[in-house]
Amino acid sequence: MTDDQQVLDGHGVAAALLDDWRILMGALHARFRTGSFAKGFAFVERIAAEADKADHHPDIDLRYGFVHIRSTSHDAGGVTERDVRLARVISELADGLGLTPETAKLQVVEVGLDSADAAEVKPFWAAVLGLSDSAKHDDELVDPDGLLPTLWFQETDRHDPPRQRFHFDVRVPPEQAEARIRAAIEAGGTLVSDDRAPRFWVLSDAQGNKACITTWLGRDGDHV
C-alpha cells in the first residue's frame, strides 16, 4: 500500500502540522474568514485550479463571509497524504489572499437514535431521509453527497414509545412527497396523520419514533 492509499488517524494528521486544519469524522476540515463573497469566490476558483492539477477534489461550501473546505480520499475511506498535500496548498492560497483560518468554528454533527433493534427501523430512516448504508459501520446511515448528518443507532433496552422531545422534519419538493412517504411505509413505517397535508405528513417507524415529510404548499412567508 502506498502513502497515498494509507489512511491517517488523528495522530498522523497531527504530525503533519496542518495548523489551519482539523480531522473530523474521517475528513480534513478547514474554514477561512473571507470578509466578502467576491474574495471567497476568488479563493474557490484558485482551489479548483489546484484541485484539478492534483486530480483530487475537496467539498467546498462558499458563504458570504467564509469558505468551508472538507477533504477526504473516498477510494481509501479516510484521510491520506493526498489530502494533506492539498490542505497545505489551500492554506498557502488562503495566506496569499490574507484570509483568516477559523478552526474554533469547525464541527461535524451526527444524530444518534436509541433503538433496541436497529435492523427493524434502519430501512425506515434510510427511506425517510434518503440515506444509504455505511460501508464501514453497520449501525450507521450516511449521505453519500455529504449534505446530511450521519444517523447512527445506539443500542438500548426495548421500551414503550417515548414522548419525543425532537424529531426530523424533512422538507422535499411537493412532487417528491408521495414517493418519499410510500418508500417509508414500504420500509416498515406507518402513516400517523395526514390531517395537515400537503404542509406535512406524520410518519412513525416500527418503534414509535416519528418524523414528518413536509412541503412548502399551504405555507406563507418565511416558512416556504
C-alpha positions as CSV (number, residue, x, y, z in Angstrom):
1,M,0.0,0.0,0.0
2,T,1.4,3.4,-1.0
3,D,1.3,6.5,1.2
4,D,-1.5,7.9,-1.0
5,Q,-3.6,4.9,0.0
6,Q,-2.7,4.7,3.7
7,V,-5.5,6.1,5.9
8,L,-4.2,8.5,8.5
9,D,-5.6,8.6,12.1
10,G,-5.7,11.7,14.3
11,H,-2.1,11.3,15.3
12,G,-0.9,11.0,11.7
13,V,-2.8,14.2,10.8
14,A,-1.4,16.0,13.9
15,A,2.1,15.0,12.9
16,A,1.6,16.7,9.5
17,L,1.4,20.1,11.4
18,L,-1.6,21.5,9.5
19,D,-2.3,24.5,11.6
20,D,-5.4,25.5,9.7
21,W,-7.0,22.0,9.5
22,R,-8.6,19.5,11.8
23,I,-9.6,15.9,11.3
24,L,-13.3,15.4,12.0
25,M,-15.2,12.1,11.2
26,G,-12.7,10.8,8.6
27,A,-12.1,14.1,6.7
28,L,-9.9,17.1,6.9
29,H,-11.9,20.3,7.6
30,A,-10.8,24.0,7.4
31,R,-12.8,27.3,7.5
32,F,-11.4,30.6,6.3
33,R,-13.0,34.0,7.0
34,T,-13.1,35.9,3.7
35,G,-14.9,39.1,4.5
36,S,-16.7,39.2,1.2
37,F,-18.4,37.0,-1.3
38,A,-16.1,38.1,-4.1
39,K,-13.0,37.3,-2.2
40,G,-14.5,33.9,-1.2
41,F,-15.3,33.2,-4.9
42,A,-11.7,34.1,-5.9
43,F,-10.4,31.7,-3.3
44,V,-12.7,28.9,-4.5
45,E,-11.5,29.5,-8.1
46,R,-7.9,29.1,-7.0
47,I,-8.7,26.0,-5.0
48,A,-10.5,24.5,-8.0
49,A,-7.4,25.1,-10.2
50,E,-5.1,23.4,-7.8
51,A,-7.5,20.5,-7.2
52,D,-7.7,19.8,-10.9
53,K,-3.9,19.8,-11.1
54,A,-3.7,17.3,-8.2
55,D,-6.7,15.3,-9.6
56,H,-8.1,15.4,-6.0
57,H,-11.2,17.4,-5.3
58,P,-12.5,18.6,-1.9
59,D,-16.0,19.6,-1.0
60,I,-16.3,23.4,-0.8
61,D,-19.0,25.4,0.8
62,L,-18.9,29.1,-0.2
63,R,-20.9,31.5,2.0
64,Y,-21.0,35.3,2.2
65,G,-18.3,35.7,4.9
66,F,-16.4,32.4,4.8
67,V,-15.4,29.3,2.9
68,H,-15.5,25.8,4.4
69,I,-13.4,23.0,2.9
70,R,-13.7,19.3,3.5
71,S,-11.2,16.9,2.0
72,T,-11.1,13.1,2.2
73,S,-9.9,10.2,-0.1
74,H,-13.1,8.4,-1.0
75,D,-11.3,5.4,-2.6
76,A,-9.3,4.9,0.6
77,G,-12.1,5.6,3.1
78,G,-10.4,8.4,5.0
79,V,-7.7,11.0,5.1
80,T,-4.5,10.2,3.2
81,E,-1.3,12.0,2.1
82,R,-3.3,13.3,-0.9
83,D,-5.5,15.3,1.4
84,V,-2.5,16.5,3.5
85,R,-0.8,17.8,0.3
86,L,-3.9,19.6,-0.9
87,A,-4.5,21.1,2.5
88,R,-1.1,22.6,2.5
89,V,-1.7,24.1,-0.9
90,I,-5.1,25.5,0.1
91,S,-3.6,27.1,3.3
92,E,-0.9,28.8,1.1
93,L,-3.7,30.1,-1.2
94,A,-5.6,31.4,1.8
95,D,-2.5,33.1,3.2
96,G,-1.8,34.7,-0.1
97,L,-5.3,36.3,-0.1
98,G,-5.0,37.4,3.6
99,L,-7.7,35.1,4.8
100,T,-8.1,34.1,8.4
101,P,-8.5,30.5,9.5
102,E,-11.3,29.8,12.0
103,T,-10.5,26.4,13.5
104,A,-12.6,27.2,16.6
105,K,-15.7,27.1,14.5
106,L,-15.1,23.7,12.9
107,Q,-17.6,21.0,13.8
108,V,-19.5,18.0,12.4
109,V,-22.9,16.9,13.7
110,E,-24.1,13.3,13.9
111,V,-27.5,12.2,15.0
112,G,-27.9,9.2,17.4
113,L,-31.2,7.3,17.7
114,D,-31.7,4.9,20.6
115,S,-33.0,1.5,19.4
116,A,-33.4,-1.9,20.8
117,D,-33.3,-3.3,17.3
118,A,-31.6,-1.2,14.7
119,A,-32.3,-3.5,11.8
120,E,-36.0,-3.2,12.4
121,V,-36.1,0.6,11.9
122,K,-33.0,1.3,9.8
123,P,-34.8,0.9,6.4
124,F,-37.5,3.3,7.5
125,W,-34.9,6.0,8.3
126,A,-33.0,5.4,5.1
127,A,-36.2,5.9,3.2
128,V,-37.4,9.0,5.1
129,L,-34.1,10.8,4.9
130,G,-32.8,9.4,1.6
131,L,-29.7,8.0,3.3
132,S,-27.6,4.9,2.4
133,D,-26.0,2.1,4.4
134,S,-22.5,3.0,5.7
135,A,-19.7,1.0,4.0
136,K,-17.8,0.9,7.3
137,H,-20.4,0.6,10.1
138,D,-23.5,-1.5,10.2
139,D,-25.1,0.8,12.8
140,E,-24.9,3.9,10.6
141,L,-26.7,5.6,7.7
142,V,-24.9,8.2,5.6
143,D,-25.5,10.7,2.9
144,P,-23.1,9.8,0.0
145,D,-23.2,13.5,-1.0
146,G,-22.2,14.7,2.5
147,L,-25.1,17.2,2.8
148,L,-26.9,15.5,5.7
149,P,-25.5,14.3,9.0
150,T,-24.9,10.7,9.7
151,L,-27.6,8.9,11.6
152,W,-26.4,6.1,13.9
153,F,-28.3,3.7,16.1
154,Q,-27.4,3.3,19.8
155,E,-28.3,0.1,21.4
156,T,-30.8,0.3,24.3
157,D,-33.4,-1.8,26.1
158,R,-36.8,-2.2,24.4
159,H,-39.4,0.2,25.8
160,D,-42.7,1.7,25.0
161,P,-42.6,4.6,22.5
162,P,-41.2,7.6,24.3
163,R,-42.7,11.1,24.3
164,Q,-40.3,12.6,21.8
165,R,-38.5,15.8,22.5
166,F,-37.2,16.3,19.0
167,H,-37.8,14.7,15.6
168,F,-36.9,15.2,11.9
169,D,-38.8,17.5,9.6
170,V,-37.7,16.5,6.1
171,R,-38.6,19.2,3.5
172,V,-38.9,17.9,0.0
173,P,-40.3,19.3,-3.3
174,P,-44.0,18.8,-3.4
175,E,-43.9,16.4,-6.3
176,Q,-41.5,14.1,-4.3
177,A,-43.5,13.9,-1.1
178,E,-45.8,11.0,-2.2
179,A,-42.8,8.8,-3.3
180,R,-40.9,9.6,0.0
181,I,-43.9,8.7,2.1
182,R,-44.5,5.5,0.1
183,A,-40.9,4.4,0.5
184,A,-41.1,5.0,4.2
185,I,-44.2,2.9,4.6
186,E,-42.8,0.1,2.4
187,A,-39.7,0.2,4.7
188,G,-41.8,-0.7,7.8
189,G,-43.2,2.7,8.7
190,T,-46.8,3.9,9.5
191,L,-48.6,7.0,8.3
192,V,-49.7,8.5,11.7
193,S,-51.5,11.5,10.3
194,D,-52.2,13.4,7.0
195,D,-54.5,15.9,8.6
196,R,-52.2,18.8,7.7
197,A,-51.2,17.6,4.3
198,P,-49.7,18.9,2.0
199,R,-48.0,21.0,4.6
200,F,-46.8,17.9,6.4
201,W,-47.4,14.2,6.9
202,V,-46.5,12.5,10.3
203,L,-44.8,9.1,10.0
204,S,-43.6,6.6,12.6
205,D,-41.1,3.8,12.4
206,A,-41.9,0.4,13.9
207,Q,-40.7,1.5,17.4
208,G,-42.8,4.6,17.6
209,N,-40.2,7.3,16.6
210,K,-41.8,9.9,14.5
211,A,-40.7,12.1,11.6
212,C,-42.5,14.5,9.3
213,I,-42.4,14.8,5.5
214,T,-43.1,18.5,4.7
215,T,-43.5,20.7,1.7
216,W,-44.0,24.4,1.1
217,L,-47.6,24.0,0.0
218,G,-50.0,25.7,2.3
219,R,-47.4,27.9,3.9
220,D,-46.8,31.6,3.8
221,G,-43.9,34.0,4.2
222,D,-40.7,32.7,5.9
223,H,-41.9,29.1,6.2
224,V,-42.0,28.2,2.5
